[in-house]
Amino acid sequence: MEKKSNLIINFYKSQDINLLANVYSLVKKTIDINEKLLILVNNNNTKTLSEYIWSKESETFWAHGINDDDGKEFSKIWISDDNTKNQISAKYICCLDGILPKKISYFKKAFKFYVDGNETQTLIAREFWKLCSEKNYNCNHFYQDYSGKWHPNEFN
């Protein structure tokens, strides 16, 4: 039997109304463990996500940028729509809107969010799951109930 890779990929089937809050929670946890997080997101959503991170808690200040902004050397969080770049050399990656990195093996841990009921995002997540499983990455799947609580389950 082939040995499992050290790369951990967690798939999260999220309720649409909680998506920004879920990503924000991931941002907080990543900063708490002193890691960097690259967030891949559709260009239409980069500013929305950035504004949410800035404004969610008035007492926090988390330096972050978008795409080719300045400040990469000071930032723990980076938002990008370019799946070929890792502007801050992050070892953690969060994938939204069906955008996936060109080289997942560069990362230590990946978080793939997709919205419950979105057929396109589900199809992309399913294909990514298949690819990652074939490469023997450590894949886990969680779904979010309507109260916002996460539960481990099989990808179906």
LINWO-V76165 format. One record per residue. RES is the residue in one small letter. D_FIRST is the distance of its C-alpha to the first C-alpha in Angstrom with 2 decimals. Layout:
RES|D_FIRST / RES|D_FIRST
//
This chain:
m|0.00 / e|3.79 / k|6.47 / k|9.13 / s|12.40 / n|15.52 / l|17.42 / i|18.52 / i|20.09 / n|22.36 / f|23.99 / y|27.45 / k|29.49 / s|32.92 / q|36.40 / d|38.48 / i|41.24 / n|38.98 / l|37.08 / l|39.22 / a|39.28 / n|35.49 / v|35.18 / y|37.97 / s|36.17 / l|33.12 / v|35.59 / k|37.11 / k|33.88 / t|32.75 / i|36.14 / d|36.11 / i|33.04 / n|34.62 / e|32.14 / k|33.05 / l|32.27 / l|32.51 / i|33.42 / l|33.12 / v|35.70 / n|37.95 / n|41.12 / n|43.26 / n|41.74 / t|41.61 / k|45.10 / t|44.72 / l|41.65 / s|43.41 / e|46.54 / y|44.62 / i|43.02 / w|46.50 / s|48.39 / k|46.18 / e|47.41 / s|50.66 / e|50.02 / t|46.81 / f|46.70 / w|43.35 / a|43.77 / h|41.88 / g|42.55 / i|41.95 / n|40.77 / d|42.94 / d|45.11 / d|46.23 / g|44.92 / k|41.29 / e|41.77 / f|42.91 / s|40.53 / k|37.46 / i|37.20 / w|37.39 / i|37.78 / s|37.12 / d|37.09 / d|35.68 / n|31.91 / t|32.05 / k|33.59 / n|32.71 / q|36.26 / i|35.66 / s|32.34 / a|30.81 / k|27.28 / y|27.48 / i|28.11 / c|29.52 / c|29.56 / l|32.43 / d|34.23 / g|31.27 / i|31.20 / l|27.84 / p|27.41 / k|26.98 / k|24.43 / i|22.43 / s|20.31 / y|23.59 / f|23.62 / k|22.27 / k|22.83 / a|23.88 / f|25.98 / k|26.43 / f|29.51 / y|30.73 / v|33.77 / d|33.75 / g|35.68 / n|35.38 / e|33.89 / t|33.40 / q|31.59 / t|29.40 / l|28.50 / i|27.65 / a|25.56 / r|23.68 / e|23.01 / f|21.96 / w|19.55 / k|17.99 / l|17.86 / c|16.43 / s|13.68 / e|12.77 / k|12.81 / n|10.41 / y|13.54 / n|14.38 / c|16.71 / n|19.33 / h|22.30 / f|25.77 / y|29.00 / q|32.51 / d|35.15 / y|38.78 / s|39.68 / g|37.27 / k|34.74 / w|30.98 / h|28.61 / p|24.81 / n|23.79 / e|21.48 / f|22.22 / n|24.49
//
